[in-house]
Amino acid sequence: MTQNVKPIADITQDFSRDFALLREDLATLTETVSVLLQQTAGATTGRMAGMIDNAKQALSSRTEDVKSRLSGTASDAQQKLSALSADVGAVIERHPVSTIVISVLAGAVIGMMSRPRR
């Protein structure tokens, strides 16, 4: 029986060749994973930037909407206050004596309520 035994030099060469191929495969795998991570990170960054832009636009739109509503409400309140002031002025001009009597009575009532009680 003859045994089929390779010499150590052949085994060493096979091992070196297999090890070199393994290094190449690992380098290729590392490069592929790196490219994949970069692409994924780029896509994720793009999506996040888009989401942030959408949120900014929505917030800006809401802010403008609230600003216009408040502006309209403040304008309405100012107009109503001006009209009320004009009405009070007209009543004072038409009834000056009554206005003075009411003012004195209101002052007396407030004075009595603010006195300390014993």
N, CA, C and O atoms as a GROMACS GRO file, in nm:
protein
  472
    1MET      N    1   0.081  -0.116   0.000
    1MET     CA    2   0.000   0.000   0.000
    1MET      C    3   0.087   0.125   0.000
    1MET      O    4   0.176   0.145   0.083
    2THR      N    5   0.057   0.201  -0.092
    2THR     CA    6   0.131   0.326  -0.096
    2THR      C    7   0.041   0.438  -0.046
    2THR      O    8  -0.075   0.450  -0.084
    3GLN      N    9   0.096   0.514   0.036
    3GLN     CA   10   0.020   0.625   0.090
    3GLN      C   11   0.046   0.749   0.007
    3GLN      O   12   0.157   0.775  -0.039
    4ASN      N   13  -0.060   0.821  -0.010
    4ASN     CA   14  -0.053   0.942  -0.090
    4ASN      C   15  -0.028   1.061   0.004
    4ASN      O   16  -0.123   1.127   0.045
    5VAL      N   17   0.094   1.088   0.038
    5VAL     CA   18   0.132   1.191   0.132
    5VAL      C   19   0.202   1.302   0.055
    5VAL      O   20   0.294   1.280  -0.024
    6LYS      N   21   0.154   1.424   0.081
    6LYS     CA   22   0.215   1.539   0.015
    6LYS      C   23   0.337   1.580   0.095
    6LYS      O   24   0.341   1.568   0.217
    7PRO      N   25   0.434   1.628   0.026
    7PRO     CA   26   0.550   1.679   0.099
    7PRO      C   27   0.513   1.809   0.172
    7PRO      O   28   0.420   1.880   0.132
    8ILE      N   29   0.583   1.839   0.275
    8ILE     CA   30   0.558   1.957   0.357
    8ILE      C   31   0.570   2.084   0.275
    8ILE      O   32   0.495   2.178   0.301
    9ALA      N   33   0.656   2.092   0.181
    9ALA     CA   34   0.672   2.211   0.097
    9ALA      C   35   0.544   2.238   0.019
    9ALA      O   36   0.503   2.354   0.006
   10ASP      N   37   0.480   2.133  -0.032
   10ASP     CA   38   0.354   2.151  -0.106
   10ASP      C   39   0.242   2.195  -0.012
   10ASP      O   40   0.161   2.281  -0.046
   11ILE      N   41   0.240   2.135   0.106
   11ILE     CA   42   0.136   2.171   0.204
   11ILE      C   43   0.154   2.317   0.244
   11ILE      O   44   0.055   2.389   0.258
   12THR      N   45   0.276   2.361   0.264
   12THR     CA   46   0.303   2.499   0.304
   12THR      C   47   0.261   2.595   0.193
   12THR      O   48   0.204   2.701   0.221
   13GLN      N   49   0.290   2.558   0.068
   13GLN     CA   50   0.249   2.643  -0.044
   13GLN      C   51   0.097   2.651  -0.054
   13GLN      O   52   0.042   2.758  -0.077
   14ASP      N   53   0.028   2.539  -0.037
   14ASP     CA   54  -0.119   2.538  -0.041
   14ASP      C   55  -0.176   2.624   0.072
   14ASP      O   56  -0.271   2.700   0.052
   15PHE      N   57  -0.116   2.611   0.190
   15PHE     CA   58  -0.162   2.689   0.303
   15PHE      C   59  -0.139   2.838   0.278
   15PHE      O   60  -0.227   2.919   0.306
   16SER      N   61  -0.025   2.875   0.225
   16SER     CA   62   0.006   3.015   0.195
   16SER      C   63  -0.091   3.071   0.090
   16SER      O   64  -0.138   3.183   0.103
   17ARG      N   65  -0.120   2.991  -0.013
   17ARG     CA   66  -0.211   3.033  -0.117
   17ARG      C   67  -0.352   3.049  -0.060
   17ARG      O   68  -0.419   3.148  -0.091
   18ASP      N   69  -0.398   2.955   0.022
   18ASP     CA   70  -0.531   2.964   0.082
   18ASP      C   71  -0.540   3.085   0.177
   18ASP      O   72  -0.641   3.154   0.183
   19PHE      N   73  -0.432   3.107   0.250
   19PHE     CA   74  -0.429   3.220   0.342
   19PHE      C   75  -0.433   3.353   0.266
   19PHE      O   76  -0.500   3.447   0.309
   20ALA      N   77  -0.363   3.362   0.153
   20ALA     CA   78  -0.364   3.482   0.070
   20ALA      C   79  -0.504   3.505   0.012
   20ALA      O   80  -0.552   3.618   0.008
   21LEU      N   81  -0.570   3.399  -0.032
   21LEU     CA   82  -0.706   3.410  -0.084
   21LEU      C   83  -0.803   3.456   0.027
   21LEU      O   84  -0.894   3.535   0.004
   22LEU      N   85  -0.782   3.403   0.147
   22LEU     CA   86  -0.865   3.443   0.259
   22LEU      C   87  -0.847   3.592   0.290
   22LEU      O   88  -0.944   3.662   0.319
   23ARG      N   89  -0.724   3.640   0.284
   23ARG     CA   90  -0.698   3.783   0.305
   23ARG      C   91  -0.769   3.867   0.200
   23ARG      O   92  -0.830   3.969   0.231
   24GLU      N   93  -0.760   3.824   0.074
   24GLU     CA   94  -0.828   3.898  -0.034
   24GLU      C   95  -0.979   3.900  -0.012
   24GLU      O   96  -1.044   4.003  -0.031
   25ASP      N   97  -1.035   3.785   0.027
   25ASP     CA   98  -1.179   3.777   0.051
   25ASP      C   99  -1.220   3.869   0.166
   25ASP      O  100  -1.322   3.937   0.158
   26LEU      N  101  -1.141   3.871   0.273
   26LEU     CA  102  -1.170   3.959   0.385
   26LEU      C  103  -1.160   4.106   0.345
   26LEU      O  104  -1.242   4.187   0.387
   27ALA      N  105  -1.061   4.140   0.265
   27ALA     CA  106  -1.046   4.278   0.218
   27ALA      C  107  -1.166   4.318   0.132
   27ALA      O  108  -1.220   4.428   0.146
   28THR      N  109  -1.208   4.230   0.043
   28THR     CA  110  -1.325   4.256  -0.041
   28THR      C  111  -1.450   4.270   0.043
   28THR      O  112  -1.531   4.360   0.020
   29LEU      N  113  -1.467   4.181   0.142
   29LEU     CA  114  -1.582   4.187   0.230
   29LEU      C  115  -1.583   4.317   0.311
   29LEU      O  116  -1.687   4.380   0.327
   30THR      N  117  -1.467   4.356   0.362
   30THR     CA  118  -1.456   4.481   0.438
   30THR      C  119  -1.493   4.600   0.351
   30THR      O  120  -1.565   4.690   0.395
   31GLU      N  121  -1.445   4.602   0.229
   31GLU     CA  122  -1.476   4.712   0.137
   31GLU      C  123  -1.625   4.716   0.104
   31GLU      O  124  -1.685   4.823   0.100
   32THR      N  125  -1.685   4.599   0.081
   32THR     CA  126  -1.827   4.591   0.049
   32THR      C  127  -1.912   4.640   0.167
   32THR      O  128  -2.008   4.715   0.148
   33VAL      N  129  -1.877   4.597   0.288
   33VAL     CA  130  -1.951   4.640   0.407
   33VAL      C  131  -1.935   4.791   0.425
   33VAL      O  132  -2.031   4.859   0.461
   34SER      N  133  -1.817   4.844   0.402
   34SER     CA  134  -1.793   4.987   0.415
   34SER      C  135  -1.879   5.066   0.317
   34SER      O  136  -1.940   5.166   0.354
   35VAL      N  137  -1.883   5.022   0.192
   35VAL     CA  138  -1.966   5.089   0.090
   35VAL      C  139  -2.113   5.080   0.128
   35VAL      O  140  -2.187   5.178   0.114
   36LEU      N  141  -2.155   4.965   0.174
   36LEU     CA  142  -2.295   4.947   0.214
   36LEU      C  143  -2.331   5.039   0.331
   36LEU      O  144  -2.438   5.099   0.331
   37LEU      N  145  -2.243   5.049   0.429
   37LEU     CA  146  -2.267   5.139   0.542
   37LEU      C  147  -2.272   5.284   0.498
   37LEU      O  148  -2.355   5.361   0.547
   38GLN      N  149  -2.184   5.323   0.407
   38GLN     CA  150  -2.184   5.460   0.358
   38GLN      C  151  -2.314   5.491   0.283
   38GLN      O  152  -2.373   5.598   0.300
   39GLN      N  153  -2.358   5.397   0.201
   39GLN     CA  154  -2.482   5.416   0.127
   39GLN      C  155  -2.602   5.425   0.223
   39GLN      O  156  -2.690   5.510   0.207
   40THR      N  157  -2.604   5.337   0.321
   40THR     CA  158  -2.713   5.337   0.419
   40THR      C  159  -2.711   5.465   0.500
   40THR      O  160  -2.816   5.526   0.524
   41ALA      N  161  -2.592   5.507   0.542
   41ALA     CA  162  -2.582   5.632   0.619
   41ALA      C  163  -2.624   5.750   0.533
   41ALA      O  164  -2.692   5.840   0.582
   42GLY      N  165  -2.585   5.751   0.407
   42GLY     CA  166  -2.625   5.860   0.318
   42GLY      C  167  -2.775   5.864   0.298
   42GLY      O  168  -2.836   5.971   0.299
   43ALA      N  169  -2.834   5.748   0.279
   43ALA     CA  170  -2.979   5.742   0.260
   43ALA      C  171  -3.051   5.785   0.388
   43ALA      O  172  -3.150   5.858   0.384
   44THR      N  173  -3.000   5.740   0.502
   44THR     CA  174  -3.061   5.776   0.630
   44THR      C  175  -3.047   5.926   0.655
   44THR      O  176  -3.140   5.991   0.702
   45THR      N  177  -2.930   5.979   0.624
   45THR     CA  178  -2.908   6.122   0.641
   45THR      C  179  -3.004   6.202   0.551
   45THR      O  180  -3.061   6.302   0.593
   46GLY      N  181  -3.019   6.155   0.429
   46GLY     CA  182  -3.112   6.221   0.337
   46GLY      C  183  -3.255   6.217   0.387
   46GLY      O  184  -3.327   6.317   0.378
   47ARG      N  185  -3.297   6.103   0.439
   47ARG     CA  186  -3.433   6.091   0.492
   47ARG      C  187  -3.451   6.180   0.615
   47ARG      O  188  -3.553   6.247   0.629
   48MET      N  189  -3.352   6.181   0.703
   48MET     CA  190  -3.361   6.266   0.822
   48MET      C  191  -3.365   6.414   0.783
   48MET      O  192  -3.443   6.491   0.839
   49ALA      N  193  -3.284   6.453   0.687
   49ALA     CA  194  -3.284   6.592   0.642
   49ALA      C  195  -3.421   6.628   0.584
   49ALA      O  196  -3.473   6.736   0.608
   50GLY      N  197  -3.478   6.536   0.508
   50GLY     CA  198  -3.611   6.558   0.452
   50GLY      C  199  -3.716   6.570   0.562
   50GLY      O  200  -3.804   6.656   0.554
   51MET      N  201  -3.708   6.485   0.663
   51MET     CA  202  -3.804   6.491   0.773
   51MET      C  203  -3.788   6.622   0.851
   51MET      O  204  -3.888   6.682   0.892
   52ILE      N  205  -3.666   6.664   0.870
   52ILE     CA  206  -3.641   6.789   0.942
   52ILE      C  207  -3.695   6.907   0.861
   52ILE      O  208  -3.757   6.997   0.916
   53ASP      N  209  -3.671   6.906   0.730
   53ASP     CA  210  -3.723   7.013   0.644
   53ASP      C  211  -3.876   7.016   0.648
   53ASP      O  212  -3.937   7.123   0.654
   54ASN      N  213  -3.938   6.898   0.643
   54ASN     CA  214  -4.084   6.892   0.649
   54ASN      C  215  -4.136   6.946   0.782
   54ASN      O  216  -4.236   7.018   0.786
   55ALA      N  217  -4.067   6.911   0.891
   55ALA     CA  218  -4.108   6.961   1.022
   55ALA      C  219  -4.092   7.113   1.029
   55ALA      O  220  -4.177   7.182   1.084
   56LYS      N  221  -3.982   7.165   0.973
   56LYS     CA  222  -3.960   7.310   0.972
   56LYS      C  223  -4.071   7.380   0.893
   56LYS      O  224  -4.124   7.483   0.937
   57GLN      N  225  -4.105   7.325   0.778
   57GLN     CA  226  -4.210   7.385   0.696
   57GLN      C  227  -4.344   7.382   0.767
   57GLN      O  228  -4.419   7.480   0.764
   58ALA      N  229  -4.375   7.269   0.832
   58ALA     CA  230  -4.502   7.258   0.903
   58ALA      C  231  -4.507   7.357   1.020
   58ALA      O  232  -4.609   7.421   1.043
   59LEU      N  233  -4.397   7.368   1.092
   59LEU     CA  234  -4.392   7.461   1.204
   59LEU      C  235  -4.402   7.605   1.156
   59LEU      O  236  -4.471   7.687   1.218
   60SER      N  237  -4.335   7.636   1.048
   60SER     CA  238  -4.342   7.770   0.992
   60SER      C  239  -4.484   7.803   0.948
   60SER      O  240  -4.534   7.913   0.971
   61SER      N  241  -4.549   7.708   0.885
   61SER     CA  242  -4.687   7.727   0.840
   61SER      C  243  -4.779   7.750   0.959
   61SER      O  244  -4.864   7.839   0.957
   62ARG      N  245  -4.763   7.668   1.063
   62ARG     CA  246  -4.845   7.683   1.184
   62ARG      C  247  -4.819   7.818   1.250
   62ARG      O  248  -4.912   7.885   1.295
   63THR      N  249  -4.694   7.857   1.255
   63THR     CA  250  -4.658   7.984   1.317
   63THR      C  251  -4.722   8.100   1.243
   63THR      O  252  -4.777   8.191   1.305
   64GLU      N  253  -4.717   8.097   1.112
   64GLU     CA  254  -4.779   8.202   1.032
   64GLU      C  255  -4.930   8.204   1.053
   64GLU      O  256  -4.992   8.310   1.061
   65ASP      N  257  -4.991   8.086   1.062
   65ASP     CA  258  -5.134   8.076   1.082
   65ASP      C  259  -5.173   8.136   1.218
   65ASP      O  260  -5.267   8.216   1.226
   66VAL      N  261  -5.101   8.098   1.322
   66VAL     CA  262  -5.130   8.151   1.456
   66VAL      C  263  -5.105   8.302   1.459
   66VAL      O  264  -5.182   8.376   1.520
   67LYS      N  265  -4.998   8.345   1.395
   67LYS     CA  266  -4.965   8.488   1.393
   67LYS      C  267  -5.077   8.567   1.325
   67LYS      O  268  -5.117   8.673   1.375
   68SER      N  269  -5.128   8.518   1.215
   68SER     CA  270  -5.235   8.590   1.145
   68SER      C  271  -5.363   8.590   1.227
   68SER      O  272  -5.436   8.689   1.229
   69ARG      N  273  -5.392   8.479   1.296
   69ARG     CA  274  -5.512   8.474   1.381
   69ARG      C  275  -5.500   8.572   1.497
   69ARG      O  276  -5.594   8.646   1.527
   70LEU      N  277  -5.384   8.572   1.562
   70LEU     CA  278  -5.365   8.664   1.674
   70LEU      C  279  -5.368   8.809   1.629
   70LEU      O  280  -5.422   8.895   1.699
   71SER      N  281  -5.313   8.835   1.514
   71SER     CA  282  -5.313   8.971   1.462
   71SER      C  283  -5.457   9.017   1.437
   71SER      O  284  -5.493   9.130   1.470
   72GLY      N  285  -5.537   8.930   1.380
   72GLY     CA  286  -5.677   8.963   1.354
   72GLY      C  287  -5.754   8.982   1.484
   72GLY      O  288  -5.835   9.073   1.495
   73THR      N  289  -5.728   8.896   1.582
   73THR     CA  290  -5.797   8.906   1.711
   73THR      C  291  -5.757   9.034   1.783
   73THR      O  292  -5.843   9.103   1.838
   74ALA      N  293  -5.629   9.067   1.782
   74ALA     CA  294  -5.582   9.190   1.847
   74ALA      C  295  -5.642   9.312   1.778
   74ALA      O  296  -5.681   9.408   1.844
   75SER      N  297  -5.648   9.310   1.648
   75SER     CA  298  -5.707   9.421   1.573
   75SER      C  299  -5.855   9.437   1.608
   75SER      O  300  -5.902   9.549   1.628
   76ASP      N  301  -5.928   9.325   1.616
   76ASP     CA  302  -6.070   9.331   1.653
   76ASP      C  303  -6.088   9.386   1.794
   76ASP      O  304  -6.176   9.468   1.819
   77ALA      N  305  -6.005   9.339   1.887
   77ALA     CA  306  -6.015   9.387   2.025
   77ALA      C  307  -5.985   9.536   2.034
   77ALA      O  308  -6.051   9.609   2.107
   78GLN      N  309  -5.886   9.581   1.958
   78GLN     CA  310  -5.851   9.723   1.958
   78GLN      C  311  -5.966   9.807   1.902
   78GLN      O  312  -5.996   9.914   1.955
   79GLN      N  313  -6.031   9.759   1.798
   79GLN     CA  314  -6.144   9.832   1.741
   79GLN      C  315  -6.261   9.838   1.839
   79GLN      O  316  -6.327   9.941   1.852
   80LYS      N  317  -6.287   9.726   1.908
   80LYS     CA  318  -6.396   9.723   2.005
   80LYS      C  319  -6.367   9.816   2.122
   80LYS      O  320  -6.456   9.885   2.171
   81LEU      N  321  -6.242   9.817   2.167
   81LEU     CA  322  -6.204   9.906   2.277
   81LEU      C  323  -6.216  10.053   2.236
   81LEU      O  324  -6.261  10.136   2.315
   82SER      N  325  -6.177  10.084   2.114
   82SER     CA  326  -6.192  10.222   2.065
   82SER      C  327  -6.339  10.261   2.058
   82SER      O  328  -6.374  10.374   2.094
   83ALA      N  329  -6.424  10.171   2.012
   83ALA     CA  330  -6.567  10.199   2.004
   83ALA      C  331  -6.626  10.217   2.143
   83ALA      O  332  -6.708  10.306   2.164
   84LEU      N  333  -6.585  10.132   2.240
   84LEU     CA  334  -6.634  10.144   2.376
   84LEU      C  335  -6.589  10.275   2.439
   84LEU      O  336  -6.666  10.341   2.508
   85SER      N  337  -6.466  10.313   2.414
   85SER     CA  338  -6.413  10.439   2.467
   85SER      C  339  -6.491  10.558   2.410
   85SER      O  340  -6.523  10.652   2.483
   86ALA      N  341  -6.521  10.552   2.283
   86ALA     CA  342  -6.600  10.659   2.221
   86ALA      C  343  -6.740  10.663   2.281
   86ALA      O  344  -6.795  10.771   2.304
   87ASP      N  345  -6.800  10.545   2.306
   87ASP     CA  346  -6.933  10.541   2.366
   87ASP      C  347  -6.932  10.598   2.507
   87ASP      O  348  -7.022  10.675   2.543
   88VAL      N  349  -6.833  10.563   2.587
   88VAL     CA  350  -6.822  10.616   2.724
   88VAL      C  351  -6.804  10.768   2.720
   88VAL      O  352  -6.864  10.840   2.799
   89GLY      N  353  -6.720  10.814   2.630
   89GLY     CA  354  -6.699  10.958   2.616
   89GLY      C  355  -6.828  11.031   2.579
   89GLY      O  356  -6.854  11.140   2.628
   90ALA      N  357  -6.907  10.969   2.493
   90ALA     CA  358  -7.034  11.031   2.452
   90ALA      C  359  -7.132  11.036   2.570
   90ALA      O  360  -7.203  11.135   2.586
   91VAL      N  361  -7.138  10.931   2.651
   91VAL     CA  362  -7.227  10.927   2.767
   91VAL      C  363  -7.185  11.034   2.868
   91VAL      O  364  -7.269  11.103   2.924
   92ILE      N  365  -7.053  11.049   2.890
   92ILE     CA  366  -7.003  11.151   2.983
   92ILE      C  367  -7.040  11.290   2.934
   92ILE      O  368  -7.077  11.375   3.014
   93GLU      N  369  -7.030  11.315   2.805
   93GLU     CA  370  -7.064  11.446   2.750
   93GLU      C  371  -7.214  11.474   2.761
   93GLU      O  372  -7.254  11.588   2.785
   94ARG      N  373  -7.297  11.372   2.744
   94ARG     CA  374  -7.442  11.392   2.750
   94ARG      C  375  -7.491  11.407   2.893
   94ARG      O  376  -7.586  11.482   2.918
   95HIS      N  377  -7.430  11.336   2.988
   95HIS     CA  378  -7.476  11.338   3.128
   95HIS      C  379  -7.360  11.364   3.223
   95HIS      O  380  -7.318  11.273   3.294
   96PRO      N  381  -7.305  11.487   3.227
   96PRO     CA  382  -7.188  11.513   3.311
   96PRO      C  383  -7.219  11.506   3.461
   96PRO      O  384  -7.135  11.457   3.537
   97VAL      N  385  -7.334  11.553   3.506
   97VAL     CA  386  -7.367  11.552   3.648
   97VAL      C  387  -7.387  11.409   3.698
   97VAL      O  388  -7.338  11.372   3.805
   98SER      N  389  -7.458  11.330   3.620
   98SER     CA  390  -7.480  11.189   3.658
   98SER      C  391  -7.347  11.115   3.666
   98SER      O  392  -7.328  11.032   3.754
   99THR      N  393  -7.257  11.145   3.576
   99THR     CA  394  -7.127  11.079   3.575
   99THR      C  395  -7.049  11.114   3.701
   99THR      O  396  -6.984  11.027   3.759
  100ILE      N  397  -7.055  11.240   3.743
  100ILE     CA  398  -6.982  11.281   3.863
  100ILE      C  399  -7.042  11.214   3.986
  100ILE      O  400  -6.968  11.168   4.073
  101VAL      N  401  -7.174  11.208   3.995
  101VAL     CA  402  -7.241  11.145   4.110
  101VAL      C  403  -7.205  10.997   4.116
  101VAL      O  404  -7.172  10.945   4.223
  102ILE      N  405  -7.211  10.929   4.003
  102ILE     CA  406  -7.177  10.786   4.000
  102ILE      C  407  -7.031  10.764   4.040
  102ILE      O  408  -7.001  10.670   4.112
  103SER      N  409  -6.942  10.849   3.994
  103SER     CA  410  -6.800  10.837   4.028
  103SER      C  411  -6.777  10.855   4.177
  103SER      O  412  -6.700  10.780   4.237
  104VAL      N  413  -6.845  10.956   4.238
  104VAL     CA  414  -6.831  10.980   4.382
  104VAL      C  415  -6.884  10.861   4.461
  104VAL      O  416  -6.820  10.817   4.557
  105LEU      N  417  -6.999  10.808   4.421
  105LEU     CA  418  -7.055  10.691   4.490
  105LEU      C  419  -6.964  10.568   4.477
  105LEU      O  420  -6.943  10.495   4.574
  106ALA      N  421  -6.911  10.548   4.359
  106ALA     CA  422  -6.820  10.433   4.338
  106ALA      C  423  -6.695  10.450   4.424
  106ALA      O  424  -6.647  10.352   4.482
  107GLY      N  425  -6.643  10.571   4.434
  107GLY     CA  426  -6.527  10.596   4.518
  107GLY      C  427  -6.557  10.572   4.664
  107GLY      O  428  -6.475  10.516   4.736
  108ALA      N  429  -6.678  10.614   4.710
  108ALA     CA  430  -6.717  10.594   4.849
  108ALA      C  431  -6.730  10.446   4.881
  108ALA      O  432  -6.686  10.401   4.986
  109VAL      N  433  -6.791  10.371   4.792
  109VAL     CA  434  -6.807  10.226   4.813
  109VAL      C  435  -6.670  10.159   4.820
  109VAL      O  436  -6.647  10.076   4.908
  110ILE      N  437  -6.583  10.192   4.730
  110ILE     CA  438  -6.448  10.132   4.730
  110ILE      C  439  -6.373  10.171   4.857
  110ILE      O  440  -6.302  10.090   4.916
  111GLY      N  441  -6.389  10.298   4.901
  111GLY     CA  442  -6.326  10.342   5.024
  111GLY      C  443  -6.378  10.266   5.146
  111GLY      O  444  -6.300  10.229   5.233
  112MET      N  445  -6.509  10.243   5.153
  112MET     CA  446  -6.566  10.168   5.267
  112MET      C  447  -6.519  10.023   5.268
  112MET      O  448  -6.496   9.964   5.373
  113MET      N  449  -6.506   9.966   5.147
  113MET     CA  450  -6.463   9.824   5.138
  113MET      C  451  -6.315   9.810   5.173
  113MET      O  452  -6.273   9.704   5.219
  114SER      N  453  -6.238   9.912   5.152
  114SER     CA  454  -6.093   9.900   5.175
  114SER      C  455  -6.052   9.940   5.316
  114SER      O  456  -5.937   9.920   5.353
  115ARG      N  457  -6.144   9.997   5.398
  115ARG     CA  458  -6.111  10.035   5.535
  115ARG      C  459  -6.091   9.910   5.620
  115ARG      O  460  -6.163   9.811   5.604
  116PRO      N  461  -5.993   9.915   5.709
  116PRO     CA  462  -5.977   9.798   5.797
  116PRO      C  463  -6.096   9.785   5.892
  116PRO      O  464  -6.150   9.885   5.938
  117ARG      N  465  -6.135   9.667   5.919
  117ARG     CA  466  -6.250   9.640   6.007
  117ARG      C  467  -6.200   9.617   6.148
  117ARG      O  468  -6.095   9.556   6.168
  118ARG      N  469  -6.275   9.666   6.245
  118ARG     CA  470  -6.232   9.649   6.385
  118ARG      C  471  -6.325   9.560   6.458
  118ARG      O  472  -6.305   9.534   6.577
   0.00000   0.00000   0.00000
